[in-house]
Amino acid sequence: MSIFLNTQLGKNKLTPRQILSDPILFLAFGFGSGLAKKAPGTMGTLAAIPVYWLFAQSNLFIYSLLTLIVTIIGIPICGIAAKKLDEHDFGGIVWDEIAGYLITMWLVPFSWQAMVVGFILFRFFDIIKPWPIKWVDRQVQGGLGIMLDDVLAGVFAGGLLLAFVSYF
């Protein structure tokens, strides 16, 4: 019994070993978390938590810069991964979840409670995809399309989380 999605992934039938040994695919698959058999998006968001924790140790300027870099480099990372898999927005590509979670937590004061609520809110918006997230998900292709719906989910979740934290 394997913990991986399948032994062959995407239309190009890549193996988990090929994904883990290719630097772009390794990043696109969230350091391997996207290979999870169940809920790869949730596993990718879980992989974002240590990244967030590391970034949160810095000041707002550095956090913002790092989050922007993760988001911008995610466009080619996800685009190249989709081409290598020959499949647009393959479920195991989770770099977009990492960026989305970092965006969710962007302006929120660090706390374990905020991390948990941010995780739940981000997953909610990423799964439900209210307008305009669903429209973007369907209309925008390539690496930008893979990233943009999760960026929007992060903005929605982050706005709600910031309001929640400010109120309570």
C-alpha positions in Angstrom: 0.0 0.0 0.0 1.4 3.4 -1.1 1.0 6.7 0.6 1.4 8.3 -2.9 -1.5 9.4 -5.2 -0.6 6.8 -7.9 2.5 5.2 -9.1 2.2 7.2 -12.3 1.2 10.8 -12.2 -0.2 13.1 -15.0 -0.7 12.2 -18.6 3.1 11.8 -18.9 3.0 9.1 -16.1 5.7 10.4 -13.9 6.7 8.4 -10.9 6.9 9.8 -7.4 10.7 9.3 -7.6 10.9 11.4 -10.8 8.9 14.2 -9.1 11.0 14.2 -5.9 14.3 14.2 -7.9 13.3 17.1 -10.2 13.9 20.4 -8.4 10.9 22.2 -10.1 8.5 19.3 -9.5 9.8 18.9 -5.9 8.8 22.6 -5.3 5.6 22.4 -7.3 4.6 19.3 -5.3 5.2 21.3 -2.0 8.4 19.4 -1.0 6.6 16.1 -1.7 3.4 16.9 0.2 1.4 17.0 -3.0 2.1 13.3 -3.5 -0.3 12.4 -0.7 -3.0 10.0 -1.7 -5.8 11.9 0.1 -6.3 15.6 0.1 -3.1 16.8 -1.6 -4.2 20.4 -1.4 -4.7 20.1 2.3 -1.3 18.4 2.7 0.3 21.2 0.7 -1.3 23.8 3.0 0.1 21.9 6.0 3.5 22.0 4.3 3.1 25.8 4.2 2.8 26.1 8.0 6.6 25.6 8.7 7.3 28.0 5.8 5.0 30.5 7.4 6.5 30.0 10.8 10.0 30.6 9.4 8.8 33.8 7.5 6.9 35.1 10.5 10.2 35.3 12.5 11.1 38.3 10.3 9.6 41.8 10.2 6.7 42.7 8.0 8.9 44.0 5.1 10.9 40.8 4.9 7.7 38.6 5.3 6.1 40.6 2.5 9.1 40.3 0.2 9.4 36.6 0.8 5.7 36.0 0.2 5.8 38.1 -3.0 8.8 36.0 -4.2 7.1 32.7 -3.4 4.0 33.9 -5.3 5.8 35.3 -8.3 8.2 32.3 -8.8 5.1 30.1 -8.3 3.8 31.1 -11.8 6.7 29.5 -13.7 7.1 26.7 -11.2 3.4 25.6 -11.6 3.5 26.3 -15.3 6.6 24.1 -15.9 5.2 21.4 -13.6 1.9 21.3 -15.5 3.8 21.0 -18.8 6.1 18.2 -17.4 3.0 16.3 -16.2 1.1 17.3 -19.4 -1.9 18.2 -17.2 -3.2 21.7 -16.2 -3.6 22.2 -12.5 -2.9 18.6 -11.5 -4.1 18.1 -7.9 -0.6 17.3 -6.6 0.7 20.7 -7.7 0.5 22.5 -4.4 3.0 25.4 -4.5 -0.1 27.6 -5.1 -1.5 26.4 -1.7 1.8 27.4 0.0 1.6 30.9 -1.5 -2.1 31.2 -0.7 -1.6 30.3 2.9 1.3 32.8 3.2 -1.0 35.5 1.7 -3.8 34.5 4.2 -1.4 35.1 7.1 0.3 38.2 5.6 -0.9 41.0 7.9 -2.2 38.9 10.8 -0.2 38.9 14.1 1.5 35.6 14.8 -0.3 33.2 17.1 -1.1 29.5 17.0 -4.8 30.3 17.0 -4.5 32.5 13.9 -2.5 29.8 12.2 -5.3 27.3 12.7 -8.1 29.6 11.8 -6.1 30.9 8.8 -5.6 27.3 7.7 -9.3 26.5 8.0 -10.4 29.7 6.2 -7.9 29.3 3.4 -8.9 25.7 2.8 -12.6 26.8 2.8 -12.1 29.5 0.2 -9.8 27.2 -1.9 -12.3 24.3 -1.9 -15.6 26.3 -2.2 -14.2 28.8 -4.7 -16.8 31.6 -4.5 -17.0 34.1 -7.3 -14.6 35.4 -8.6 -12.2 32.6 -7.6 -14.2 29.9 -9.5 -14.3 32.1 -12.6 -10.5 32.7 -12.5 -9.9 29.0 -11.9 -11.9 28.2 -15.1 -10.7 31.0 -17.3 -7.1 31.6 -16.6 -4.7 29.0 -17.9 -1.0 28.1 -17.4 1.1 28.9 -14.3 -0.8 32.1 -13.7 -4.1 30.3 -13.7 -2.8 27.7 -11.3 -1.6 30.4 -8.9 -4.2 33.1 -9.2 -7.2 31.2 -7.8 -5.2 30.4 -4.6 -3.9 33.9 -4.4 -7.5 35.1 -4.4 -8.5 32.5 -1.8 -5.6 33.7 0.3 -6.8 37.3 0.0 -10.4 36.4 0.9 -9.3 34.2 3.8 -6.7 36.8 5.0 -9.2 39.6 4.9 -11.7 37.6 6.9 -9.0 36.4 9.4 -7.7 40.0 9.8 -11.2 41.2 10.6 -11.7 38.4 13.0 -8.4 39.0 14.8 -9.1 42.8 14.9 -12.5 42.2 16.3 -11.5 39.7 19.0 
